[in-house]
Amino acid sequence: MVRFDKKATRLYVLDTNVLIHDPTALYHFDEHDVVIPMTVLEELDKHKNGIREIARTARQIIRTLSDLTNQVDFQEIQQGIIIPKLSGEAGRLRFLCYQDLKPLDNMEDSPDNRILAETCRLREERPDASVVLVTKDINLRVKAAALEVPVEDYLNDRVFSDSDTMIEGAKVYVPAGQDAKGLWESLNVEVKVERLENHTFYQLSGIMPHDWHVGMLVSDSENGAEFEAIVRELGPSSARLELLTNYRHHTGVWGVHAHDSRQNFTLNLLMDPEIDLVTIAGNAGTGKTFMTLAAAFQQTLDFKQFERIVFTRVPVPMGEDIGFLPGTEEEKMSPWMGAFHDNMDNLLRNEDGESSWDNDATRTLIGSRVQIRSPGFMRGRTLNDTFLIIDEAQNFTPKQLKSLVTRAGRNTKIVCLGNVGQIDTPYLTANTCGMAAVVERFRDWPHAGHITLTSVERSRLALAAEELL
């Protein structure tokens, strides 16, 4: 195994198979620079045509690279393009192009050998840096090792988590103890408490934390033992926080109770008439759809705040028009509505564990207020007095989500649910999907709120699968 200086600047040269294996690979090298040889770009160009998965992936990578290069000028491309990163020091993306590249001795001219030659040339030009070739090709790794070129397999097979590409929407402090400061110990502020009708506000004066934003949760612990609030207003030296309703025990939402601070904040966002747009991210089984449906039915059936609930999602991973399928709009959408039916079955269970979802009368009542719609059928409509639920929002492009959010008329609330770790649309990545775009663009709008759920409620198997697979 070839050793390299861990303290030196690190340049990772990516083989084509690394990008094909993981189209988001260039985002996984922390603060280090990523180098893409011209040979890799040529290989991607050869693979881009066709309907096979490798062709779709190649096109996805090319689009990502195009998005990065379109935002900068030629000089910045030569210096290295800063790789977008939510937090921490960012690395740079560099392209490697040698017009006078010569093949290595006793090696035929092949893509693998050219990448190896380009890596060796870069090592000669950058003796101050640790140049590392990253490839999934075992034979190429053997060749590199024989030539004493530092080489690694690409082992970062994890998909993006929601917190990698989006704000978490929460600042949860650890309880004060010997090794940590609590919420109030961390803040050097003056506090003034104000009560207006049924609302309690905390007016803070002093230097505000840099990682706070409007519409986020601030809690003193994961269980919110004493303090849970939403940031209503925020400035450099002041903030106005409002205490949340506690939906844990006696007070629930259509029989649903929160188990931790993030779930309680989610229910508050869903029930808050001042919040028009809610985005909820989280792994499978965190209760996104379950809590959203509970809030939708309580406000529609019990409070009469909305006239209807509209549930929509991308029906086909490939984005095919459902107009080609037989049946009515709801019949066409039915195969992709499994999550909706599963959650309704659980919401309507009594204390004996029996569900009334299969009851015709229940389905008639619910059906009179619930509409299942395809995104394509909603173009040109204006939705008034509507609770709109957009499921699997990570599979929408930013343009598609914009076309849905702009359907909102008077007295309409929109909730986007998603998990950027489970993107099915082949041309989207965790950074380019519609969900990430909506969260980022609306982060400072006072009538929007976002939360990333972390606690899996399905089973220990579901939790283990999210962590291990």
Secondary structure, DSSP 8 states (H G I E B T S, - for coil): -----TTSEEEEEE-HHHHHH-TTGGGSSTTSEEEEEHHHHHHHHHHSSSSSHHHHHHHHHHHHHHHHHHTS-HHHHHH-EE---SSS---EEEEE--TT----TT----HHHHHHHHHHHHHHH-TTEEEEEE-S-HHHHHHHHHTT--EE---------HHHHS--SEEE-----SS---HHHH--EEEEEEEETTEEEEEEEE---TT--TT-EEESSTT-SS-EEEEEEEETTEEEEEE----SSS--BTTB--SSHHHHHHHHHHH-TT--EEEEEE-TTSSHHHHHHHHHHIIIIIS---SEEEEE--SSTT---GGGSSS-HHHHHGGG-HHHHHHHHHHTB-TTS-B-TT-HHHHHHHHTTEEEE-GGGGTT--B-SEEEEE-SGGGS-HHHHHHHHTTB-TT-EEEEEE-GGG--STT--TTTSHHHHHHHHTTT-TTEEEEEE----S-HHHHHHHHH-
